[in-house]
Amino acid sequence: MILSREAILNAVDTKTETVSCPEWGGDVMLRGMTAGERDKWESSLFSTKRHGNSFEVVANKDNLRAKFIVASAIDEQGKPLFTVGDIDALTAKSAAPMDRLFSVAQRLSGMTNEDIEELEKN
């Protein structure tokens, strides 16, 4: 079946999943990123450095998991649970639940470890 423009634009295509975080005493709801959110997340992993008249693009994986979780965690109404202002606080949390949330958010967004490695190369 060939999809129409309307069918594509009206499709509800982001998946959600609730992840148990016993370390924090409850569950966290995650949603797969939209294409725009993923683009924004990917661009947050790079910065430019000026060298005289030229610029160098540098990969920066600092806070990679926290940034991904900020883009993926939602409340019960589907609104973002965190803001970019929460990134530093999230990086101070235990790695175990953060890794668990990152893995699920990564899967929901169609992001593989190979995709991250490819970003680093480019």
C-alpha positions in Angstrom: 0.0 0.0 0.0 1.3 3.4 -1.0 0.8 6.0 1.8 -0.7 9.4 1.1 0.8 12.6 2.4 -2.0 12.8 4.9 -1.5 9.3 6.2 2.2 9.9 6.8 1.7 13.3 8.5 -1.2 12.0 10.7 0.5 8.8 11.7 1.3 8.5 15.4 4.7 6.9 15.0 6.6 7.7 18.2 6.7 4.8 20.7 6.7 5.2 24.4 7.8 2.8 27.1 7.9 2.9 30.9 11.2 1.9 32.5 11.5 0.8 36.1 14.1 2.8 38.1 14.0 1.1 41.6 17.1 3.2 42.5 14.8 6.3 42.4 11.7 4.6 43.8 9.5 4.4 40.7 9.2 4.4 36.9 10.2 6.8 34.1 8.3 7.2 30.9 10.3 7.6 27.7 9.3 8.5 24.1 11.3 8.0 20.9 12.6 11.2 19.5 11.2 12.9 16.5 13.5 13.5 13.5 13.9 17.1 14.5 14.7 16.2 18.1 17.3 13.7 17.0 18.9 16.3 14.7 19.1 18.7 17.6 20.6 16.1 19.9 23.2 15.1 17.2 24.2 18.7 16.7 24.7 19.1 20.4 27.5 16.6 20.2 29.6 18.9 18.1 31.3 22.2 18.6 33.5 24.4 16.5 36.9 25.7 17.4 38.5 28.6 15.6 42.0 28.4 14.4 43.0 31.7 12.9 40.8 32.0 9.8 39.6 28.4 9.8 37.3 26.4 12.0 37.5 22.8 13.2 34.5 20.7 14.1 35.1 18.8 17.2 33.0 15.9 18.6 31.9 16.4 22.2 30.3 13.4 23.9 30.1 15.1 27.3 26.8 14.4 28.9 25.7 12.3 25.9 23.3 10.1 28.0 21.8 13.0 30.0 21.2 15.0 26.8 19.5 11.9 25.3 17.3 11.4 28.4 16.3 15.0 28.4 15.1 14.7 24.9 13.3 11.4 25.6 11.8 11.5 29.1 8.1 12.6 29.4 5.5 13.0 32.0 2.1 11.3 32.1 0.7 14.0 29.8 3.5 13.4 27.2 5.3 16.7 28.0 9.0 16.8 28.5 10.0 15.8 32.0 13.4 17.6 31.9 14.9 20.7 30.3 18.4 21.3 29.1 18.9 23.0 32.5 18.7 19.6 34.1 21.6 18.1 32.2 24.2 18.7 34.8 22.0 17.4 37.6 21.3 14.2 35.6 25.0 13.6 35.0 25.3 13.4 38.8 22.8 10.5 39.1 23.8 6.9 39.3 25.1 5.4 36.1 22.9 2.2 36.4 19.5 3.8 35.9 20.9 6.4 33.5 22.3 3.6 31.3 19.0 1.7 31.5 17.1 4.8 30.4 19.6 5.6 27.7 19.4 2.1 26.3 15.6 2.1 26.1 15.5 5.7 24.7 18.1 4.8 22.2 16.0 1.8 21.0 12.8 3.8 20.9 14.5 6.4 18.7 16.1 3.9 16.3 19.6 4.9 17.4 22.2 2.2 17.5 25.7 2.2 19.0 27.0 2.1 15.4 25.1 5.4 14.7 26.9 7.1 17.6 30.3 5.7 16.4 29.5 7.1 12.9 28.7 10.5 14.3 32.1 10.5 16.0 33.8 9.7 12.7 32.1 12.4 10.8 
